[in-house]
Amino acid sequence: MRLWQLPRVLVIVLVTMLVLAGCQAIPSTLPAAEPRPSAACSWPLNDQTPRVVLVGAVAALEADGFLIRHTDLALGLVSAERTRILPGYGDRYDRWDTRGMFGGISIGGSGGGVSSGVMIGFGGVGSLTRDATQLDRVSLLAGDGEVAVSRDIQVIDWRGDLVEARSASTADFCQRLRGAIESGDVR
């Protein structure tokens, strides 16, 4: 490179950096729960105290298979979760034809070499041990004259990677929870 070309190259590099720096922008809105929580997930306390609501919520959530993770009477908060295995969910991007259920046979090689082999086994192949786990979390906040419920569901694959996450604050779930809390009828 000649010395007289250096300033022109420097100007081009600087202009390119400025243009590309403009591509990094702050989002106009922050992420929001999708779908939005149902209106049924918030209701007035009426004549109940937050303590009575929390005790009813703990009983209702435990009866529905949730494990209570945290309670705080001063804040009026209950947090619970439950997990379940999703059979057959497996690894959606794993090639199903690379191994069989009881083993596989390999003849041939890569890179011009020749190899052969037989694999026999059961238990560590295919999607039999690669089922995903669904994590269902619920938080209930009772205070300031109102009860608010938030629920989300996450699907985590066998590697521990988050595959799916969504808000699950549906009217059906919140109405069932409210009914169980207010009636004291726990299955």
C-alpha positions in Angstrom: 0.0 0.0 0.0 1.3 3.4 -0.9 1.5 6.1 1.7 -0.9 8.5 -0.1 -3.6 5.7 0.0 -3.6 5.4 3.8 -5.8 8.4 4.6 -8.4 7.2 2.1 -8.5 3.7 3.6 -8.7 5.1 7.1 -11.7 7.3 6.1 -13.5 4.3 4.5 -12.9 2.2 7.7 -14.2 5.0 9.9 -17.3 5.6 7.8 -18.0 1.9 7.7 -17.7 1.7 11.5 -20.0 4.6 12.0 -22.6 3.1 9.6 -22.5 -0.3 11.4 -22.6 1.3 14.8 -26.0 2.7 13.9 -27.3 -0.8 13.5 -27.1 -1.4 17.2 -30.1 0.3 18.6 -32.1 0.0 21.8 -35.5 -1.6 21.2 -38.4 0.8 21.2 -40.4 -1.4 23.6 -39.4 -3.8 26.3 -40.4 -7.5 26.0 -43.9 -8.3 27.3 -45.7 -11.5 28.2 -47.3 -13.2 25.2 -50.1 -13.9 25.3 -51.1 -11.2 27.7 -52.4 -12.4 31.1 -56.2 -12.8 31.3 -58.3 -10.3 33.1 -59.5 -13.2 35.3 -56.0 -13.5 36.8 -56.7 -10.4 38.9 -59.6 -9.9 41.3 -60.5 -7.8 44.3 -59.8 -9.2 47.8 -63.3 -8.2 49.0 -63.7 -9.2 52.6 -60.9 -11.7 52.7 -57.5 -11.0 54.3 -54.3 -11.6 52.3 -53.4 -14.3 54.9 -56.6 -16.3 54.2 -56.0 -16.0 50.4 -52.4 -17.2 50.8 -53.4 -20.2 52.9 -56.1 -21.1 50.4 -53.7 -20.7 47.5 -51.1 -22.9 49.1 -53.7 -25.7 49.6 -55.2 -25.3 46.1 -51.8 -25.3 44.4 -50.5 -28.3 46.3 -53.7 -30.2 45.5 -53.1 -29.4 41.8 -49.6 -31.0 42.0 -47.5 -27.8 42.6 -44.6 -27.7 44.9 -44.5 -24.5 47.0 -41.2 -22.9 46.6 -41.6 -19.6 48.5 -44.1 -17.8 50.7 -43.8 -14.4 52.3 -46.8 -13.3 54.4 -45.4 -9.7 54.7 -45.4 -9.3 50.9 -48.5 -11.5 50.4 -46.6 -13.7 48.0 -46.8 -17.4 47.1 -44.5 -19.0 44.5 -45.0 -22.6 43.3 -43.8 -24.8 40.5 -44.3 -28.3 39.0 -42.4 -30.3 36.5 -43.4 -33.1 34.2 -41.6 -35.1 31.5 -42.9 -34.7 28.0 -42.6 -38.2 26.5 -41.8 -38.2 22.9 -40.8 -34.6 22.7 -37.2 -35.6 22.4 -34.7 -33.7 20.3 -36.6 -32.4 17.3 -33.4 -31.7 15.4 -31.7 -35.1 16.0 -31.5 -37.3 12.9 -33.8 -40.3 13.6 -32.1 -42.5 11.0 -28.6 -42.4 12.5 -29.3 -45.1 15.1 -32.0 -47.6 15.9 -33.7 -48.5 19.1 -31.5 -51.5 19.8 -28.3 -50.4 18.2 -26.9 -49.8 14.8 -24.5 -51.1 12.1 -21.9 -48.8 10.5 -20.1 -49.7 7.3 -17.9 -47.2 5.5 -16.1 -44.2 6.7 -15.4 -40.6 6.1 -12.4 -38.8 4.6 -11.5 -41.6 2.3 -10.9 -44.2 5.0 -12.8 -47.4 5.5 -14.2 -48.5 8.8 -16.8 -50.9 10.2 -18.4 -51.5 13.5 -21.5 -52.7 15.4 -23.1 -51.0 18.3 -25.4 -52.9 20.6 -27.2 -51.4 23.5 -30.5 -50.2 24.9 -31.2 -47.1 27.0 -28.9 -44.5 25.6 -30.1 -44.2 22.1 -32.8 -42.3 20.3 -35.3 -40.2 22.1 -35.8 -42.7 24.8 -33.6 -40.8 27.2 -34.0 -37.4 25.5 -37.4 -36.3 26.7 -38.0 -32.7 27.5 -39.2 -31.3 30.8 -42.0 -28.9 31.2 -41.6 -26.4 34.1 -44.9 -24.7 35.2 -44.4 -21.7 37.6 -47.1 -19.8 39.4 -46.9 -16.7 41.5 -49.8 -15.2 43.5 -49.7 -11.8 45.1 -52.4 -10.7 47.6 -52.3 -7.2 48.8 -53.5 -3.6 48.3 -57.1 -4.9 48.0 -56.3 -7.1 45.0 -55.1 -10.6 44.1 -52.9 -11.1 41.1 -51.9 -14.4 39.6 -49.0 -15.0 37.1 -48.2 -18.3 35.5 -45.6 -19.2 32.9 -44.6 -22.5 31.2 -41.1 -23.3 30.0 -40.0 -26.4 28.0 -36.4 -27.5 28.6 -34.8 -30.1 26.4 -32.6 -33.0 27.6 -29.5 -30.8 27.2 -30.9 -28.2 29.6 -31.5 -25.7 26.8 -34.7 -23.6 26.9 -36.8 -24.7 23.9 -40.1 -22.8 24.6 -41.3 -20.2 27.1 -44.7 -18.6 27.2 -47.2 -16.9 29.5 -49.9 -19.3 30.7 -52.0 -16.9 32.7 -55.2 -18.2 31.1 -58.8 -17.4 32.3 -59.5 -21.1 32.8 -56.5 -21.7 35.2 -57.1 -18.4 37.1 -60.9 -19.1 37.5 -60.2 -22.6 38.8 -57.6 -21.3 41.3 -59.9 -18.5 42.4 -62.8 -20.9 42.9 -60.7 -23.3 45.0 -59.3 -20.4 47.1 -62.7 -18.8 47.8 -64.6 -22.0 48.4 -62.0 -23.6 50.4 -62.8 -26.8 48.4 -59.5 -28.4 47.8 -59.5 -31.7 45.9 
